[in-house]
Amino acid sequence: MKKYLKITSLLVVIVLALTALCSCKDKPEAPDGYKLVSDLDYVDYYLFVPNSWAVDDSSAMTCAYVSDEDRTSVSVIQRNRMSNESDSLEVWYNDYYIPSLKDDLGGSIVEKSSEDVKLDGVDAKKHYIDITINGATYNFIVIVAYTNASFYCVTYTSMGELFEKNLETFNTILTEFKFD
């Protein structure tokens, strides 16, 4: 009887160990010259930005910017879909995101164009918008995706010639972005 109990206990331990090993996903590593800035205790995405970028942890969103001289930034918000809400990217963008921008920033918003894209293999919508606040025009690229019962919004914000100057870095950031 003791031998049977020992064998059963050993089998249970082996099965639990194998289950634990098989359930572990490989966590993406930061590419060379980049660092992880998303807090995985609170969000389920990986945002990597260049090592030289500053991290702004003063709000609930993940945000990083080039420098004090160049405030070009990338930010990500994750918002769980409410049970009464559509999972449509366009509905969320038009009914939630744009009104939030207007409330938070004011100014005039000009939506220039949009296109279908992928974000870490997930269907997404990329919007190009300009917002003029107190005479200064800020250029935005907003990528909206829906997965894991959440909406994700990756926003690139810059102005003038800095928009083009940092665009290649932003495209690399998008390529390295991962959902958990």
N, C-alpha and C positions, 0 to 999 in steps of 0.2 A: 504494500500500500504506500509506504514512504517513497519507494522508487517511482511509482506511478505519479505521485504528487510532485516530485522533483522534476520529472520529465514534462509534466503539464505546465509547471511554473516556468521552466526553461523555454518551452514553446511559446507561452504567452509573452515572455520578455522579448524573444526573437521577433515575434509578429509585431509587437509594439514598436520595437526599434526600427524594423523595416518600414512600417507605416510612417513613422516620423521622418525617416530619411527620404522616402518617396514623396512626401508631401511638401518638402522644402523646395521652393523655386530658387533658381539662380537669380540673385539680385544683380541688376546691371551695375557695372563699374563705371566710374567717371572716365570719359575719354581723356587722353593726354592733354594737359593744360586746362582741364575743366574741373569744377567741383560741384558736389551735390548741394542744392540750397533748399530743397523741400524737406519739411519736417515730417518724417514718415510715421511719427506718433499720431499725427492729425490728418494726413492726406494719403491718398493711395496712388500717387504719381511721382515720377522722378524728373526733376528739373535740374539740368546741369548747365552752368554758365562758366565763362572763362574765369580762371583763378584770380585775375586782376579786378574783376567786377566786385562792387560793394553790395552787400545784402541789406535790404531794408526790412527789418522784422518788426516794424511799428504798427502793422495792421494784420488782419486775419488772413490776408492773401500772401502767397509766396511772391516775393518781388526782389529783383536785383537790377542794378543800374551800372553803367560804365564807370563813371567817376563823378566827383563833385563838379568838375568842369563840363562834363558831358552827361546830362541826365537821361540819355536814352535808356529805356528800361524794358524789361520783360517781366510780366506778372502772370500769375495763374490763380484763378479762383475755381474752387470745386463746390458745387451746390447740389445737395441731394434733391431728386425729383420728388415733389409732393404727390400724394396719392391721387389728387384731383387734377393734376397737371398733365399736359401732353408731353410726350417725349420727342416731339418735333423740334429740330434745331431752329427752324425759322420762327416757330411760335415762341420759343424761349428767348431767342435773340430779340425779336420785335416786342414781345410783351414784358420781358424782364430786363434784359441787358440794356437796351437803348433807353428805356425810361430811367433805369438806375444811373446811367451816364448823365442824362439830363438833370436829374436830381442832385447828383454829386458834383458835377462840374459846371453846369449851366452852359452858357455860350451857345453857339449855333453848330449843329451837327450836319455835315454833308456826307451822305453815303455815296461813295463813288462807284464801287463795283463789288461783286462777290463771285466766288467760284467753289466748286466741289473739290475737296482735297481729302487726304488721309492723314490722321495723326496717330502714329504708332499702329498703323493698320486699321484704325477705326474710321468709319465715314465721318467727315467733318465738313464744315462750311467756313471758308475764309472770306472775311469782309474787309474792304479797304474804306476807311472813313477819315475825314478831317474834322477837327473840332477847333473853332476859333473862340478863344477866351481873352477878353481885354485886348483885342487886336493881334494876339499871337496865335498862329495856326499850328496845331499839333497834328501830326500824321499818325494814324493808328492802323495796325493790321490786327484783326481779331479773328482767332480761330476757335470755333465752337464745336465741341464733340459731345456725344452722349454714350456712356458705357458704364457698367457697374452701378446702374440705377442712379447715376449722377451726371450732371452737366459739368463740363470742364470748359473754361474759357482762358485761352492763352492770348495775351495781349502784348504787342510790340508798340511802344510809344516813342516818338522822336519828333524832331522838327528840323526843317530846312535841310542843309547839306548833310547833317548828321544822320538823317534818315537813310540816305543811300550809303553813307560811309559804314554804317553798322549793320546793313541789311544782310550781308554774307554771314556775319556772326549769328544773327537771328536765325537764318536758315539752318545753320549747323545746330543751334540750340533745338530747333524743331525736329531735326533728324535724330537727335539724341534723346528727345523726350520719350518717356516710357510710362505706360500705365502698369500698376501693380496687379 
